[in-house]
Amino acid sequence: MTLSLDADRAQRRAADAARSVWVSASAGSGKTKVLTDRVLNLLLTGAAPDRLLCLTFTKAAAAEMSNRINERLSKWTVAEDTELRDDIARLTGWPADAEICRTARRLFARVLDTPGGMRILTIHAFCQSILRRFPLEAEIIPNFEVMDDRSAAELQAEARNAVLAAARAEPASPLAAALAEITARVEENGFAKLLTELQGKRGALQSVLQEAGGIDRYVEALWRSLGLTPGTRREDYLAAAAAEEAFDGAALREACRCLLASDKSTDQASGAAMAGWLAATPADRVAGWADYLSVFLTEKSLIRARLATANVVKAQPWILPALQAEAERVDRVRLRLAAIAAATAAGALARFADGFLGHYAREKRQRGLLDYDDLILATRRLLTRPGIEAWVLFKLDGGIDHILIDEAQDTSPDQWRVIEALTGDFFAGESARSPSRTVFAVGDPKQSIYSFQGAEPRRFLEVGENFRDRAALVERDFDTIPLAVSFRSTETVLNLVDAVFAQDPAADGVVFDAAPIKHFAFREQAPGRVELWPMQAPRDADAPLPWVHADAQKFAEAPRAQLAVRIAETIHRWIATREPLLSKGRPIRAGDVMVLVRRRNAFVRELISALKARDIPVAGADRIVLTRQIAVMDLLALARFLLLPEDDLNLASLLKSPLFGL
């Protein structure tokens, strides 16, 4: 009961319309309910529907939130007085008087009468609406079109091919050299991933290049930031480091003589390696640098604790300082070579990115197209552009009093800059004295889809702290509220999760503050069980059976198929032995079992087959590819025939289909 009250109290505080709130909400803790309740509270306290801006993560989330709000408001319209007062009291925590009940009954009509309805949008849809309103200020074509993912991928492929062709046409160009450096380090599949990464980070790349004054100045600054002369070649630097004047040759040769005279094999091996390198030509010294390096450094690139045995050091006290000095020099050369490699690779990547993204941007501009990232980047530039942003924000400021952000942990830095620009006046000037303007965000860094659209989960906490400090300066209420009570899972499961993430390796990248992860189950007494199964490894194949196709037997031995069989057999055993379902007080039935998979791949089909083979009722896959269904394919063949009767192969397929049955 106490846990229920605590959860209800925390949700009510988060939904309080009088204060700005930053909510860290665990999975199943009622995030959507809190968002919906907060919108309803804002409407009840007099906020105009068109002055609310709700930014959600997906169109589906926006639709769900809109449906929930409209459903609640429509019920208020026709609810009995007692029922309405009780619902409002549960929402606000205060008794509902006649005036607030009248307001509640009118809200549904008020929302419906709002031009365009309440703004419950994805961040991309909101940015698109801003750019439609201020295209000239944003320096984009007024009648721009937004590309879908497929069109964007096709245009990126064109840009990639154009850059590759340009590098091929001018083999001596800096672009060709950059491409050669990249392809020497990245294989074919990695190159495709690299292009995707460049596309996702293009906002940051373009900002850096613009601040540097172009690609050439950026590359030069990159080299100098590492203490290097731009364009230094690894071979030239290593040749200089291997030259006779770069080290104390006399001392090292004498050290070699002493090491070779030792009766210890380690000394002899070191002495032989050093002597061979010192006696080599300058070109051979460069080629044998790795072997010479291993004399002084370990595999982890640390200076060896023992450069010579105790007997040698005792007999020749001068040898240890000489070897130590050379070891430190060799380590400095190693670090400098690593810096040259890093500068060369980073410069090549930046130069290729400049060519690839530049061509992609030019093609979009010529065709009047924007992709989803462009919507964010163009809006960010518009809202931070000197001489323009004040007027644009003034026009927007008159239409937004409350901003609510859902799934805020997956908001990218560029998206946060848009939000921060929109809320710049919420805690400043005349707006700071108005208690009616609020910011609300709900998210959980633990649930972040890492790198999705460039998301940085840590930014969720950092932006929240920034808003809290800004609110404190103007003495405005700001709450940071955790929602840790799960209405979805059981105590047994949550305790396992907490135990796993109490360990440093698991917590790394998930926990961004000092507070330990702790979940609480709303159903405190609900039974639960956790079983940890070992990894399913490939099984040694038995001798092939004469009547079984080799591919079929190989398929049955695969770990994926073995896991499907294991799950099916476990469920079959539960049902056959009438395993008790304690929460229901009866034996387990097939309909009580839900199997969650990470993605809908071939494993789902294998699991369904394994379940059906054991006569276990199963709902089947909940997603189909419509165009791969036989009936749809037949209808498409009919449509293709009507468009192109000369296609004989398509006609033959159509005549064989049930539509004609020939």
Disulfide bonds with the S-S distance in Angstrom:
none
